[in-house]
């Protein structure tokens, strides 16, 4: 009994008891506490990638390779990022038809948005690339429409026309019309540069610049009851519309001049 009492009165006894209590508390918490939010998010992301891989193996691997490394029928997808997948699949360009033309056209979308997100997550797991933009990045809030018009005319109008009506390129290729295209997809196209289009990363066009361009396109192609500039002639641009003015305007003036001359000559004879 004396030895037991001596041990209880040992100076380190309180420290040992405290350490044992802390260890027991920590063990019980680890055993019964719910998983942390980070762990839950990681688990959900892993499941998303797993489902995306299944979809990829069925609908994409035959052209792009089993691991996204590419083949003679399709380019490598390693490093293209989630934004490229969301754009290509979300606009119906992918999966592409077996017999392709000069470029892949926009078609009816095959996958729903959940499946597109799963595919994008899987491709993003193969290598770092542009991510899918948030609504704050492409939404109209805080956008400068005038600046967007200036940027669009400088960087995009050569192919897409001054108001995004689209236009022909060489060898059967074309710049598609931007009317009715979702703002998110326009942003993603600028990020990733699909097909014949060059990419405009943030080092070239900042996120704010992209927002401004999207706001401009929405202003010129969105719902509007009247055009403050008058008849737009399809928004074909200054060259085409100027040519229209010369041909029909001067033509009308010539007709009037001939009519006046004929009336004058007739009046002199009488």
Secondary structure as GFF3:
##gff-version 3
##sequence-region A 1 270
A	DSSP	alpha_helix	2	8	.	.	.	ID=ss1
A	DSSP	alpha_helix	13	32	.	.	.	ID=ss2
A	DSSP	alpha_helix	37	59	.	.	.	ID=ss3
A	DSSP	alpha_helix	61	64	.	.	.	ID=ss4
A	DSSP	alpha_helix	81	90	.	.	.	ID=ss5
A	DSSP	alpha_helix	113	126	.	.	.	ID=ss6
A	DSSP	alpha_helix	135	138	.	.	.	ID=ss7
A	DSSP	alpha_helix	145	155	.	.	.	ID=ss8
A	DSSP	alpha_helix	157	160	.	.	.	ID=ss9
A	DSSP	beta_strand	167	168	.	.	.	ID=ss10
A	DSSP	three_ten_helix	170	172	.	.	.	ID=ss11
A	DSSP	beta_strand	174	175	.	.	.	ID=ss12
A	DSSP	alpha_helix	183	192	.	.	.	ID=ss13
A	DSSP	alpha_helix	207	221	.	.	.	ID=ss14
A	DSSP	three_ten_helix	233	235	.	.	.	ID=ss15
A	DSSP	alpha_helix	238	244	.	.	.	ID=ss16
A	DSSP	pi_helix	245	250	.	.	.	ID=ss17
A	DSSP	alpha_helix	251	269	.	.	.	ID=ss18
###
